[in-house]
């Protein structure tokens, strides 16, 4: 994520306030010494963030002018599932629709008011109205044109099983987005179909990385020819350096599991004792200002209509052709962990 750090330093001055990054707790517990903003009204909410401080910390600091917040980073939905109705969290800000779906399935989420859900296209919110997307990202194949000719690009993930890609694809098996892709693969092709693809993929000797950013760096340097990542890592690099300085390109898969558009989103816990402020926090994530933050600072697609998104080399969200999937079906994260362990992908 070093690219994001430099990008935010160059382009995020209007978003960052003095001392925001040092004031915001980075551990697993809220930072009570820097949780509220003087302009905020009402009691502070407790926010569990599954999104990193580096990525969304400046945005949360901006929102603190409206809603007082105690924020705890590095939180996952599993912790809330374990805590149940004893969770101290008021809001969960997650990076993955599957995690949000798991909380909804467990009956832990409060329905959001219609003024929030109506701002989001129907396909980007839960059917029961308990969570709403805040930004979108597409799975893509990033590739180095010096090593993979455009004519050799696969039409979908099955093409990556071809011997010509042996040892030439990077992946990050412990990354939540890769796991969501596998969950979608299970939904779309069934358990046996997903297992067969994973076995074929692993037999082709892909290169294992710790995260999307490292895959992108490796492709840009020529260490590996291609890799499966989220589009916004590439967008961040282009924003920081300019398209001419980024040697890699992106391949968007149409109507294919490899083109999954996943969602970051937010939800209010049913057990919250501060629901009005919690709901207001979610509302603030969908203002034009917050949506512009995702578009310009993180490189993600905004989900509210009318917010511009323009990154050279990237199509608009409306032009993408992801596989049709019910996001509620991405909630079986445990089943995906089991499958990945079984095939030896982790």
C-alpha positions in Angstrom: 0.0 0.0 0.0 3.0 2.3 -0.2 1.6 3.7 -3.4 -1.5 4.8 -1.6 0.6 6.5 1.1 2.4 8.6 -1.4 -0.7 9.3 -3.4 -2.6 10.5 -0.3 0.4 12.7 0.6 0.3 14.3 -2.8 -3.4 14.6 -3.5 -5.2 14.3 -0.2 -4.3 17.5 1.6 -7.8 18.8 1.4 -9.0 15.6 3.1 -6.4 15.3 5.9 -6.6 17.5 8.9 -3.7 18.3 11.2 -2.7 15.2 13.1 -5.4 12.9 11.7 -3.3 9.9 11.0 -1.5 10.1 14.3 -4.7 10.7 16.2 -6.5 7.6 14.8 -5.9 4.4 16.6 -4.3 1.6 14.6 -4.6 -1.3 17.0 -7.5 -3.7 17.6 -9.1 -1.4 20.2 -10.6 2.1 19.8 -8.4 5.1 20.6 -10.3 7.0 23.3 -7.9 9.8 23.3 -8.7 10.9 19.7 -12.2 9.6 19.1 -14.3 12.7 18.8 -14.3 16.0 16.9 -15.5 19.2 18.6 -17.9 19.9 15.8 -19.7 16.5 16.2 -22.9 16.4 18.1 -24.2 13.5 20.2 -22.4 10.5 21.9 -19.5 8.8 20.1 -20.2 5.6 18.2 -17.9 2.6 18.2 -16.8 1.7 14.7 -15.3 -1.6 13.8 -13.4 -1.1 10.5 -12.4 -4.0 8.3 -10.8 -1.5 6.0 -7.3 -0.4 6.8 -6.4 2.9 8.5 -4.1 3.8 5.7 -6.9 3.5 3.1 -9.9 5.0 4.9 -8.5 6.8 8.0 -8.5 10.2 6.4 -12.1 9.8 5.4 -13.2 8.7 8.9 -11.4 11.7 10.3 -13.4 13.9 7.9 -16.7 12.4 9.0 -15.7 13.0 12.7 -16.7 16.6 12.1 -20.3 15.4 11.9 -20.4 12.1 13.9 -18.2 11.5 16.9 -16.3 8.2 16.4 -14.2 5.7 18.4 -12.6 3.6 15.6 -11.0 0.2 15.9 -9.2 -1.0 12.8 -8.2 -4.5 11.7 -11.7 -5.9 12.7 -13.4 -8.7 10.9 -17.0 -9.8 10.8 -16.0 -13.0 12.5 -15.3 -11.1 15.7 -18.8 -9.6 15.7 -20.2 -13.0 15.0 -18.4 -14.3 18.1 -19.5 -11.3 20.2 -23.1 -11.5 19.0 -25.4 -9.1 20.7 -22.7 -8.3 23.3 -20.6 -6.6 20.6 -19.5 -3.0 21.6 -19.6 -2.0 17.9 -22.3 0.3 16.6 -21.2 0.2 13.0 -19.2 -2.3 10.9 -17.4 -0.8 7.9 -16.3 -3.9 5.9 -14.3 -4.5 2.7 -16.3 -7.4 1.5 -20.0 -8.2 0.7 -19.5 -11.7 2.0 -18.7 -10.5 5.5 -21.6 -8.1 5.6 -23.8 -10.9 4.3 -22.7 -13.2 7.1 -23.7 -10.6 9.7 -27.1 -10.2 8.0 -27.6 -13.9 7.9 -26.9 -14.1 11.6 -29.6 -11.6 12.3 -27.2 -9.0 13.8 -27.9 -6.0 11.6 -30.4 -3.2 11.8 -32.4 -2.3 8.7 -31.2 1.0 7.2 -33.6 3.8 6.4 -34.8 4.2 2.8 -33.0 7.5 2.3 -29.8 5.6 2.6 -30.7 2.4 0.6 -32.4 4.3 -2.1 -29.1 6.1 -3.0 -27.6 2.8 -4.0 -28.4 0.7 -7.1 -30.4 -2.3 -6.1 -27.7 -4.7 -7.1 -25.3 -3.0 -4.6 -27.2 -3.4 -1.4 -28.7 -6.2 0.6 -32.1 -7.4 -0.3 -33.3 -6.9 3.3 -31.9 -3.4 3.5 -29.5 -4.2 6.4 -26.3 -3.1 4.6 -25.3 -0.8 1.8 -22.3 -0.6 -0.5 -20.0 2.4 -0.1 -17.7 1.7 -3.0 -17.1 -1.0 -5.6 -14.0 -2.8 -7.1 -13.6 -5.2 -9.9 -11.4 -8.3 -10.0 -9.0 -8.1 -13.0 -6.0 -9.7 -14.5 -3.1 -7.3 -14.4 -0.4 -8.2 -17.0 2.9 -7.0 -18.3 2.6 -6.4 -22.1 6.3 -7.2 -22.5 5.6 -10.8 -21.3 1.9 -11.3 -22.3 0.8 -10.2 -25.7 -2.8 -8.8 -26.0 -3.6 -11.6 -28.5 -2.7 -14.2 -25.8 -4.9 -12.7 -23.1 -7.5 -15.2 -21.8 -11.2 -14.5 -22.2 -11.8 -15.7 -18.6 -10.2 -17.5 -15.7 -10.3 -20.9 -17.5 -7.7 -19.5 -19.9 -5.3 -19.3 -17.0 -5.2 -23.1 -16.8 -3.6 -23.2 -20.2 0.1 -24.4 -20.1 1.2 -21.2 -21.6 0.4 -19.5 -18.3 2.4 -22.0 -16.2 4.3 -20.2 -13.6 3.1 -16.8 -15.0 0.2 -15.9 -12.7 0.4 -14.3 -9.3 -2.3 -14.7 -6.6 -2.8 -13.8 -3.0 -4.6 -16.7 -1.4 -4.9 -15.2 2.1 -6.4 -11.9 0.8 -10.1 -11.4 1.5 -10.8 -10.4 -2.1 -9.3 -13.6 -3.5 -11.4 -15.5 -1.0 -14.5 -13.7 -2.2 -13.7 -14.6 -5.7 -13.5 -18.2 -4.7 -16.8 -17.9 -2.9 -18.3 -16.5 -6.0 -16.8 -19.3 -8.0 -18.5 -21.8 -5.6 -21.8 -20.1 -6.1 -21.5 -19.9 -9.9 -20.1 -23.3 -10.6 -20.9 -25.4 -7.6 -18.5 -26.9 -5.1 -17.1 -29.5 -7.5 -16.6 -26.9 -10.3 -14.8 -24.5 -8.0 -12.6 -27.3 -6.6 -11.8 -28.5 -10.2 -10.8 -25.0 -11.2 -8.6 -24.4 -8.1 -6.9 -27.8 -8.7 -6.2 -26.9 -12.3 -5.0 -23.4 -11.3 -2.6 -24.8 -8.7 -1.3 -27.4 -11.1 -0.2 -24.6 -13.4 2.2 -23.4 -10.6 0.9 -19.9 -9.9 3.1 -17.6 -7.8 1.9 -16.9 -4.3 2.1 -13.4 -2.9 1.0 -11.8 0.4 -1.2 -9.2 -1.1 -2.5 -7.4 -4.2 0.0 -4.6 -4.0 2.9 -7.0 -4.1 1.4 -8.7 -7.1 1.2 -5.4 -8.9 4.8 -4.5 -8.1 6.0 -7.9 -9.3 4.1 -7.5 -12.6 5.4 -4.0 -13.1 8.9 -5.1 -12.5 8.6 -8.2 -14.7 9.1 -10.6 -11.9 5.8 -12.3 -12.8 4.0 -11.9 -16.1 0.4 -11.5 -14.7 -1.7 -11.6 -11.6 -5.2 -11.6 -10.1 -5.9 -8.4 -8.2 -8.5 -5.7 -7.6 -8.5 -2.9 -10.1 -7.9 0.0 -7.6 -4.3 -1.0 -6.8 -3.5 -0.3 -10.4 -5.6 2.9 -10.3 -3.6 4.1 -7.3 -0.4 3.6 -9.2 -1.6 5.5 -12.2 -2.9 8.3 -10.1 0.5 8.6 -8.4 2.9 8.1 -11.3 0.9 8.7 -14.5 -0.2 6.0 -16.9 3.0 6.2 -18.9 5.1 5.3 -15.9 3.0 2.1 -15.1 4.1 -0.6 -17.5 1.3 -3.0 -16.6 -2.2 -3.1 -18.1 -5.5 -4.5 -16.9 -7.8 -7.2 -18.5 -11.4 -7.1 -17.4 -13.2 -10.4 -17.8 -16.8 -10.2 -19.1 -19.5 -12.5 -17.7 -16.9 -14.5 -15.9 -16.1 -15.3 -12.2 -12.8 -13.5 -12.7 -14.7 -10.3 -13.3 -16.5 -10.2 -10.0 -17.4 -6.7 -8.8 -17.2 -6.8 -5.0 -18.3 -4.2 -2.6 -17.1 -2.4 0.5 -20.0 -1.5 2.6 -21.4 -0.5 6.0 -24.0 -1.7 8.4 -25.5 -0.8 11.8 -25.5 -3.4 14.5 -28.9 -4.3 15.9 -27.4 -4.3 19.4 -26.2 -0.7 19.0 -27.3 1.6 21.8 -26.6 4.6 19.7 -28.5 3.9 16.5 -29.3 7.5 15.4 -25.6 8.4 15.3 -24.6 5.0 13.8 -27.1 5.5 11.0 -25.8 9.0 10.4 -22.3 7.6 10.1 -23.4 5.3 7.3 -25.3 8.2 5.7 -22.1 10.2 5.7 -20.2 7.5 3.8 -22.6 8.1 0.9 -22.4 11.9 0.6 -20.9 13.2 -2.6 -17.8 14.3 -0.6 -17.2 10.8 0.7 -17.9 9.2 -2.6 -15.4 11.5 -4.3 -12.9 10.3 -1.7 -13.2 6.8 -3.0 -13.1 7.9 -6.6 -10.0 10.1 -6.2 -8.1 8.8 -3.2 -8.6 5.0 -3.2 -9.3 4.5 -6.9 -12.5 2.6 -6.2 -15.8 3.0 -8.0 -18.3 5.3 -6.3 -21.7 3.7 -6.0 -23.8 6.9 -5.8 -25.0 8.2 -9.1 -23.5 11.5 -10.4 -20.2 11.2 -8.7 -17.5 11.3 -11.4 -14.8 8.7 -11.7 -12.0 9.1 -14.2 -8.8 7.1 -14.3 -7.0 6.7 -17.6 -7.3 3.2 -18.9 -10.3 2.3 -16.7 -13.9 1.8 -18.0 -16.7 3.3 -15.9 -18.6 1.0 -13.5 -21.7 0.9 -15.8 -19.6 -0.6 -18.6 -18.4 -3.6 -16.7 -19.9 -7.0 -17.3 -19.5 -8.9 -14.0 -21.1 -12.3 -13.4 -24.6 -12.0 -12.1 -24.6 -13.0 -8.5 -26.7 -12.4 -5.4 -24.3 -10.8 -2.9 -26.1 -12.6 -0.1 -24.6 -15.8 -1.4 -21.1 -14.7 -0.7 -21.7 -15.1 3.1 -20.3 -18.6 3.3 -16.7 -17.5 4.0 -16.1 -20.6 6.2 -16.9 -22.9 3.3 -14.3 -21.1 1.2 -11.7 -21.4 3.9 -12.3 -25.1 4.1 -12.0 -25.5 0.3 -8.9 -23.5 0.0 -7.3 -25.5 2.8 -8.4 -28.8 1.2 -6.8 -28.0 -2.2 -3.6 -26.6 -0.6 -4.1 -23.1 -1.9 -3.3 -21.3 1.3 
